[in-house]
Amino acid sequence: MNKTIITLALAVMVGGGAFAQDKKETKAEEKKGYEFTIVKENASTSAKDQSRSGTCWSFSGIGFLESELLKAGKGEYDLSEMWIVRTAYLEKAERYIRLHGSTTFAAGGGFHDVTAMISKYGIVPEEVYTGLNYGETKHNHGEIDKVLEAFCKAVISQKTLSTAWKPAFNGILDAYFGKMPEKFTYKGVEYTPKSYAASLGLNMDEFVEIGSFTHVPFYKPFILDVQDNWMLSSIYNVNIDEMMQVIDNAINNGYTIGWGADVSEKGFSWKNGVAIVPAEDKSDLGGTERDKWEKLTAAEKAAAMYSFDGTAKEKTITQAMRQEAYDNYNTTDDHGMVIVGIAKDQNGNKFYKVKNSWSTEGKYNGYFYASEAFVRYKTIDYMVNKKAIPANIKSKLGL
């Protein structure tokens, strides 16, 4: 074999080896990321799709109640989110017009809206009232929201209210969402919306909302200062550790949590199925690694912090940090979801499994995992069954 052939053969062998090595490295890289092990998971109905509507509060509130029905052994229900949205819009319009437009009129809402609307108007199954009466197969409220707000502003501009405004407003709601049935038959039984709600056996007074803020006293109810709280409903205030204790006690005893939080953070990644609060302090890095970190640009540091490769160290969240983020508008009332379980990542760090309302797509088929730090930091408030609150905290709240 001549020298040229030997050289080529060696090149092929070396190249082939390098190619094989590259493949191994690629596979290793593909394995990077968070790996979760479920510690405790409670029954929940399937993730739904709010699509192009600002109605996460209804989807999460209904999802929470559907889990309560499962917990009570009543089976799986699919309740109508748009029934709640439609009835709430009428209530919002009445308040907005009564206050001459000096309050919020928007698509958003809270968990208390769901329980309040069921108490007043009842509820129906999803198949009885889909709210899709405008030529769409998925919820798309861009036009609806603009039309309803414009109508209310036009009514206010007249200074004196006519007797026609409310029937006219209901006519718009009927056109988009569909007329509300006075009676319906479901699984061979005739119901009214109120009798169907009664058949579920849920007591809306059993559910309370909890938050953790220092601008108001602990253990007292207070009106939650967020734009979507158009009802001016009150929640209970506890310290940050107790806020987490209630969540853990609920999950460990088979209850889910209707969770309101800010998901506009860089640490929230629907693509990667995680929500984290990476620590910016790298003082614990050793010699060479620390030198490398300090030489990175701000953009490079951000990319490294939010790589979602499962190696991020997270901030230790304090009560003061929570409050500062809320006061500075860094934590806002952003999204409603349902916490259904507790998990651990490959490093033993605690996460919460969360049901979203962005369809069953995503890395975890409609669910994602929020770190303990993220929940401590970015929770606005949550709804929970009173029975799931530890006795010592319940006593402090006078429940």
CORHU-V694335 format. One record per pair of residues at least 24 apart in sequence whose ideal C-beta (glycine too) atoms are under 8 Angstrom apart, sorted by sequence separation. I is the first residue (numbers start at 1). GAP is how many residues later the second one is. D is the distance in whole Angstrom. If there is no record, write none. Layout:
((I & GAP & D) (I & GAP & D))
This chain:
((43 & 24 & 6) (58 & 24 & 8) (148 & 24 & 6) (209 & 24 & 7) (211 & 24 & 5) (213 & 24 & 6) (345 & 24 & 8) (42 & 25 & 7) (45 & 25 & 7) (88 & 25 & 5) (147 & 25 & 6) (148 & 25 & 8) (210 & 25 & 6) (211 & 25 & 7) (212 & 25 & 7) (280 & 25 & 7) (44 & 26 & 7) (55 & 26 & 6) (58 & 26 & 5) (91 & 26 & 7) (209 & 26 & 4) (210 & 26 & 5) (211 & 26 & 6) (212 & 26 & 6) (343 & 26 & 6) (43 & 27 & 4) (55 & 27 & 8) (58 & 27 & 5) (208 & 27 & 8) (209 & 27 & 7) (210 & 27 & 8) (211 & 27 & 8) (212 & 27 & 6) (278 & 27 & 4) (340 & 27 & 8) (43 & 28 & 7) (208 & 28 & 6) (210 & 28 & 6) (212 & 28 & 5) (278 & 28 & 6) (42 & 29 & 7) (84 & 29 & 7) (88 & 29 & 6) (147 & 29 & 8) (284 & 29 & 8) (55 & 30 & 5) (58 & 30 & 8) (84 & 30 & 5) (87 & 30 & 5) (212 & 30 & 8) (45 & 31 & 6) (50 & 31 & 8) (212 & 31 & 4) (339 & 31 & 8) (45 & 32 & 7) (53 & 32 & 8) (144 & 32 & 5) (211 & 32 & 7) (276 & 32 & 7) (45 & 33 & 7) (48 & 33 & 7) (84 & 33 & 5) (87 & 33 & 7) (210 & 33 & 6) (279 & 33 & 8) (83 & 34 & 8) (84 & 34 & 7) (87 & 34 & 4) (107 & 34 & 6) (274 & 34 & 6) (278 & 34 & 4) (279 & 34 & 5) (278 & 35 & 7) (279 & 35 & 6) (280 & 35 & 8) (310 & 35 & 6) (314 & 35 & 8) (210 & 36 & 6) (266 & 36 & 7) (272 & 36 & 4) (276 & 36 & 6) (278 & 36 & 6) (279 & 36 & 5) (310 & 36 & 6) (339 & 36 & 8) (269 & 37 & 8) (277 & 37 & 5) (278 & 37 & 7) (279 & 37 & 8) (310 & 37 & 7) (83 & 38 & 7) (107 & 38 & 5) (276 & 38 & 6) (277 & 38 & 5) (84 & 39 & 7) (106 & 39 & 7) (267 & 39 & 7) (269 & 39 & 5) (83 & 40 & 6) (266 & 40 & 5) (277 & 40 & 7) (83 & 41 & 5) (133 & 41 & 8) (134 & 41 & 7) (133 & 42 & 7) (134 & 42 & 5) (80 & 43 & 7) (86 & 43 & 8) (105 & 43 & 8) (106 & 43 & 8) (133 & 43 & 6) (339 & 43 & 7) (79 & 44 & 6) (80 & 44 & 5) (105 & 44 & 6) (133 & 44 & 6) (79 & 45 & 8) (80 & 45 & 6) (81 & 45 & 8) (86 & 45 & 6) (131 & 45 & 8) (133 & 45 & 4) (79 & 46 & 6) (80 & 46 & 5) (83 & 46 & 5) (85 & 46 & 7) (131 & 46 & 4) (132 & 46 & 8) (331 & 46 & 7) (334 & 46 & 8) (64 & 47 & 7) (78 & 47 & 6) (79 & 47 & 6) (82 & 47 & 6) (105 & 47 & 6) (131 & 47 & 7) (331 & 47 & 6) (333 & 47 & 5) (77 & 48 & 7) (78 & 48 & 4) (80 & 48 & 7) (82 & 48 & 6) (83 & 48 & 7) (129 & 48 & 8) (130 & 48 & 8) (332 & 48 & 8) (61 & 49 & 8) (65 & 49 & 7) (78 & 49 & 7) (80 & 49 & 4) (82 & 49 & 2) (129 & 49 & 6) (331 & 49 & 7) (61 & 50 & 5) (64 & 50 & 8) (80 & 50 & 7) (81 & 50 & 7) (82 & 50 & 8) (57 & 51 & 6) (58 & 51 & 7) (60 & 51 & 7) (80 & 51 & 7) (101 & 51 & 7) (129 & 51 & 7) (54 & 52 & 7) (55 & 52 & 6) (57 & 52 & 4) (61 & 52 & 7) (62 & 52 & 6) (101 & 52 & 7) (129 & 52 & 7) (325 & 52 & 7) (54 & 53 & 3) (57 & 53 & 6) (61 & 53 & 3) (65 & 53 & 8) (128 & 53 & 7) (325 & 53 & 8) (53 & 54 & 7) (54 & 54 & 6) (55 & 54 & 8) (57 & 54 & 7) (61 & 54 & 7) (322 & 54 & 7) (326 & 54 & 8) (58 & 55 & 7) (93 & 55 & 7) (97 & 55 & 6) (101 & 55 & 5) (322 & 55 & 6) (57 & 56 & 6) (58 & 56 & 6) (96 & 56 & 5) (100 & 56 & 6) (128 & 56 & 5) (317 & 56 & 5) (321 & 56 & 7) (57 & 57 & 7) (82 & 57 & 7) (124 & 57 & 7) (314 & 57 & 6) (316 & 57 & 7) (97 & 58 & 6) (128 & 58 & 6) (315 & 58 & 6) (89 & 59 & 6) (93 & 59 & 5) (97 & 59 & 6) (121 & 59 & 8) (127 & 59 & 8) (314 & 59 & 4) (317 & 59 & 4) (96 & 60 & 8) (124 & 60 & 6) (314 & 60 & 8) (317 & 60 & 4) (125 & 61 & 6) (124 & 62 & 8) (315 & 62 & 7) (97 & 64 & 7) (124 & 67 & 8) (97 & 68 & 7) (262 & 68 & 8) (264 & 68 & 7) (124 & 69 & 5) (262 & 69 & 5) (122 & 70 & 7) (123 & 70 & 6) (262 & 70 & 5) (264 & 70 & 6) (122 & 71 & 3) (125 & 71 & 8) (262 & 71 & 7) (263 & 71 & 5) (94 & 72 & 8) (121 & 72 & 6) (122 & 72 & 4) (124 & 72 & 6) (262 & 72 & 4) (263 & 72 & 5) (121 & 73 & 8) (122 & 73 & 7) (123 & 73 & 6) (260 & 73 & 6) (261 & 73 & 7) (262 & 73 & 7) (122 & 74 & 6) (123 & 74 & 5) (260 & 74 & 8) (261 & 74 & 6) (122 & 75 & 4) (260 & 75 & 7) (90 & 76 & 8) (93 & 76 & 6) (122 & 76 & 8) (260 & 76 & 5) (261 & 76 & 7) (123 & 77 & 7) (240 & 77 & 7) (259 & 77 & 7) (260 & 77 & 8) (274 & 77 & 8) (240 & 78 & 7) (258 & 78 & 7) (259 & 78 & 5) (90 & 79 & 7) (118 & 79 & 5) (240 & 79 & 5) (258 & 79 & 8) (259 & 79 & 6) (275 & 79 & 8) (90 & 80 & 7) (239 & 80 & 6) (258 & 80 & 6) (259 & 80 & 5) (257 & 81 & 7) (240 & 82 & 6) (256 & 82 & 5) (257 & 82 & 4) (90 & 83 & 7) (256 & 83 & 6) (55 & 84 & 7) (89 & 84 & 6) (118 & 84 & 8) (256 & 84 & 5) (119 & 85 & 5) (52 & 86 & 7) (53 & 86 & 4) (55 & 86 & 7) (118 & 86 & 6) (270 & 86 & 8) (51 & 87 & 4) (52 & 87 & 6) (53 & 87 & 7) (54 & 87 & 7) (86 & 87 & 6) (51 & 88 & 4) (52 & 88 & 4) (53 & 88 & 4) (116 & 88 & 8) (251 & 88 & 7) (270 & 88 & 7) (49 & 89 & 6) (50 & 89 & 6) (51 & 89 & 6) (52 & 89 & 7) (115 & 89 & 4) (251 & 89 & 8) (273 & 89 & 6) (49 & 90 & 7) (52 & 90 & 6) (251 & 90 & 6) (252 & 90 & 7) (273 & 90 & 4) (54 & 91 & 7) (86 & 91 & 4) (251 & 91 & 5) (271 & 91 & 8) (272 & 91 & 6) (273 & 91 & 5) (85 & 92 & 7) (115 & 92 & 6) (247 & 92 & 7) (270 & 92 & 6) (271 & 92 & 7) (87 & 93 & 8) (275 & 93 & 7) (86 & 94 & 7) (248 & 94 & 7) (273 & 94 & 8) (274 & 94 & 6) (275 & 94 & 7) (277 & 94 & 7) (82 & 95 & 6) (259 & 95 & 7) (273 & 95 & 4) (274 & 95 & 5) (275 & 95 & 4) (276 & 95 & 5) (111 & 96 & 8) (273 & 96 & 6) (274 & 96 & 7) (275 & 96 & 6) (277 & 96 & 4) (83 & 97 & 7) (112 & 97 & 6) (274 & 97 & 7) (276 & 97 & 7) (277 & 97 & 5) (111 & 98 & 6) (270 & 98 & 7) (276 & 98 & 6) (110 & 99 & 8) (275 & 99 & 4) (277 & 100 & 5) (251 & 101 & 8) (277 & 101 & 8) (275 & 103 & 8) (229 & 104 & 8) (214 & 105 & 6) (228 & 105 & 5) (247 & 105 & 7) (214 & 106 & 8) (226 & 106 & 7) (227 & 106 & 7) (268 & 106 & 8) (212 & 107 & 7) (226 & 107 & 4) (267 & 107 & 6) (215 & 108 & 7) (213 & 109 & 8) (214 & 109 & 5) (261 & 109 & 8) (265 & 109 & 8) (83 & 110 & 7) (212 & 110 & 6) (213 & 110 & 6) (215 & 112 & 7) (213 & 113 & 7) (261 & 113 & 8) (265 & 113 & 7) (110 & 114 & 7) (261 & 114 & 7) (116 & 115 & 7) (263 & 115 & 8) (110 & 116 & 8) (259 & 116 & 8) (262 & 116 & 5) (116 & 117 & 8) (261 & 117 & 5) (110 & 118 & 6) (113 & 118 & 6) (261 & 118 & 5) (262 & 118 & 7) (108 & 119 & 7) (109 & 119 & 6) (110 & 119 & 6) (112 & 119 & 6) (260 & 119 & 7) (261 & 119 & 6) (108 & 120 & 4) (259 & 120 & 7) (260 & 120 & 4) (106 & 121 & 7) (109 & 121 & 7) (110 & 121 & 7) (112 & 121 & 4) (260 & 121 & 5) (106 & 122 & 7) (260 & 122 & 6) (77 & 123 & 7) (104 & 123 & 5) (110 & 123 & 6) (259 & 123 & 5) (104 & 124 & 7) (106 & 124 & 8) (258 & 124 & 6) (105 & 125 & 8) (257 & 125 & 5) (258 & 125 & 4) (74 & 126 & 7) (104 & 126 & 5) (257 & 126 & 7) (258 & 126 & 7) (74 & 127 & 7) (103 & 127 & 6) (257 & 127 & 6) (244 & 128 & 7) (247 & 128 & 7) (72 & 129 & 7) (255 & 129 & 7) (72 & 130 & 8) (255 & 130 & 5) (69 & 131 & 6) (244 & 131 & 7) (244 & 132 & 6) (255 & 132 & 7) (69 & 133 & 7) (243 & 133 & 8) (255 & 133 & 4) (68 & 134 & 6) (96 & 134 & 8) (250 & 134 & 5) (95 & 135 & 6) (247 & 135 & 7) (250 & 135 & 7) (253 & 135 & 6) (95 & 136 & 8) (240 & 136 & 6) (243 & 136 & 7) (65 & 137 & 6) (247 & 137 & 8) (92 & 138 & 6) (246 & 138 & 6) (250 & 138 & 4) (249 & 139 & 6) (250 & 139 & 8) (91 & 140 & 8) (249 & 140 & 7) (249 & 141 & 5) (246 & 142 & 7) (246 & 143 & 5) (246 & 144 & 7) (245 & 145 & 6) (235 & 146 & 5) (111 & 147 & 5) (246 & 147 & 6) (245 & 148 & 7) (111 & 149 & 7) (110 & 150 & 7) (242 & 151 & 5) (226 & 154 & 7) (238 & 155 & 6) (224 & 156 & 8) (224 & 157 & 6) (238 & 158 & 8) (238 & 159 & 7) (236 & 161 & 5) (236 & 163 & 8) (212 & 167 & 7) (211 & 168 & 7) (211 & 169 & 7) (211 & 170 & 4) (57 & 171 & 7) (210 & 171 & 6) (211 & 171 & 8) (209 & 172 & 5) (210 & 172 & 6) (209 & 173 & 7) (209 & 174 & 5) (210 & 174 & 6) (208 & 175 & 7) (209 & 175 & 8) (207 & 176 & 5) (208 & 176 & 7) (207 & 177 & 7) (219 & 177 & 5) (207 & 178 & 6) (208 & 178 & 6) (218 & 178 & 8) (219 & 178 & 6) (206 & 179 & 6) (207 & 179 & 7) (210 & 179 & 8) (219 & 179 & 8) (206 & 180 & 5) (206 & 181 & 7) (208 & 181 & 8) (71 & 183 & 6) (71 & 184 & 6) (71 & 185 & 8) (68 & 187 & 8) (67 & 188 & 8) (68 & 188 & 8) (67 & 189 & 4) (208 & 189 & 8) (208 & 191 & 7) (64 & 192 & 6) (63 & 193 & 8) (64 & 193 & 7) (64 & 194 & 4) (63 & 195 & 8) (61 & 197 & 6) (60 & 198 & 5) (60 & 199 & 7) (60 & 200 & 8) (57 & 203 & 8) (42 & 209 & 6) (40 & 211 & 6) (40 & 212 & 6) (42 & 212 & 5) (44 & 212 & 6) (42 & 213 & 7) (42 & 214 & 5) (108 & 225 & 7) (111 & 225 & 7) (110 & 226 & 8) (34 & 238 & 7) (33 & 239 & 7) (34 & 239 & 8) (34 & 240 & 5) (115 & 268 & 8) (111 & 270 & 8) (67 & 271 & 7) (110 & 271 & 8) (111 & 271 & 8) (112 & 271 & 8) (111 & 272 & 4) (67 & 273 & 7) (34 & 274 & 7) (64 & 274 & 5) (33 & 275 & 7) (35 & 275 & 7) (61 & 275 & 7) (63 & 275 & 5) (33 & 276 & 6) (34 & 276 & 5) (60 & 276 & 3) (32 & 277 & 5) (33 & 277 & 5) (59 & 277 & 7) (60 & 277 & 5) (32 & 278 & 6) (60 & 278 & 5) (56 & 279 & 5) (57 & 279 & 4) (56 & 280 & 4) (56 & 281 & 7) (63 & 292 & 6) (44 & 294 & 6) (63 & 294 & 7) (60 & 295 & 8) (44 & 296 & 5) (60 & 297 & 6) (42 & 298 & 5) (59 & 298 & 4) (41 & 299 & 6) (42 & 299 & 6) (41 & 300 & 3) (40 & 301 & 6) (41 & 301 & 8) (56 & 301 & 5) (39 & 302 & 7) (40 & 302 & 5) (41 & 302 & 8) (38 & 303 & 6) (39 & 303 & 5) (38 & 304 & 8) (39 & 304 & 6) (38 & 305 & 5) (39 & 305 & 6) (37 & 306 & 6) (36 & 307 & 4) (37 & 307 & 5) (50 & 307 & 4) (36 & 308 & 7) (37 & 308 & 8) (47 & 308 & 5) (49 & 308 & 7) (50 & 308 & 7) (51 & 308 & 8) (36 & 309 & 6) (47 & 309 & 6) (48 & 309 & 5) (49 & 309 & 7) (35 & 310 & 6) (47 & 310 & 7) (49 & 310 & 4) (34 & 311 & 5) (35 & 311 & 4) (44 & 311 & 5) (47 & 311 & 8) (48 & 311 & 8) (49 & 311 & 8) (34 & 312 & 7) (41 & 312 & 6) (47 & 312 & 7) (47 & 313 & 5) (46 & 314 & 7) (36 & 315 & 6) (38 & 315 & 7) (34 & 317 & 8) (36 & 317 & 8) (68 & 317 & 7) (47 & 318 & 7) (47 & 319 & 3) (64 & 319 & 6) (46 & 320 & 7) (47 & 320 & 7) (61 & 322 & 7) (36 & 333 & 6) (34 & 335 & 7))
